[in-house]
Amino acid sequence: MKIPEFKYHPDPIKTGAFSQGEYRKCDCCNESTNIWYSKPFYTAKDGIECLCPNCIANGMAASKFDGEFQDPESTDRVSDPDKLDELIHRTPGYCGWQQEYWIAHCDDYCAFVGYVGWKELVEMGINNEIEKNYNQELNGFELKDVKECMYNEGSMQGYLFKCLHCGEHFLFSHNLHIKNVLHNA
């Protein structure tokens, strides 16, 4: 099955936003799909466990279940409300350890690239770019702590974003447990 293109989450299979396997019934359109999304999806409706990529892309899932794939209060601000609408209603989210946050740059939301540790940023050759763009106020950690403690699937997890316009990379990392340990040491 070919999935629709998601501007702000260009490779949701690679990032694990979609699961693949046995066929399931989409809770929105009732069609059978072997690629499905289950979380995060913020709705008051119970029992939403499987959403097909098409129902997310066309906005039907968000509309039918009065839901959002990203908390609009946990995003940077952009001037065009249609961009926020696309992000929260037609873009698969990502799973964070605490509240997910979506970064914007060049007055648009960035693309979610994936989960990283500092090692992966070095291997990708973008660690200097991340250092230049690092926002301690957003992340809550000093950069030296991120370099020492952030491991992919470790106690501190990084979330990598890329600007759709200028190509710059940005990092979001948030883990209250590590924050408290670092600040109380």
Sequence and secondary structure as in RCSB ss.txt:
>XXXX:A:sequence
MKIPEFKYHPDPIKTGAFSQGEYRKCDCCNESTNIWYSKPFYTAKDGIECLCPNCIANGMAASKFDGEFQDPEST
DRVSDPDKLDELIHRTPGYCGWQQEYWIAHCDDYCAFVGYVGWKELVEMGINNEIEKNYNQELNGFELKDVKECM
YNEGSMQGYLFKCLHCGEHFLFSHNLHIKNVLHNA
>XXXX:A:secstr
      TTSS TTTTTSEEEEEEEE TTT  EEEEEE SS B S S    B HHHHHTSHHHHHTT BSS GGGB
   S HHHHHHHHHHS     SSS  B EETTEE EEEEEE HHHHHHHT HHHHHHH  HHHH S HHHHHHHB
 TTSSB EEEEE TTT  EEEEE  HHHHHHHHH 
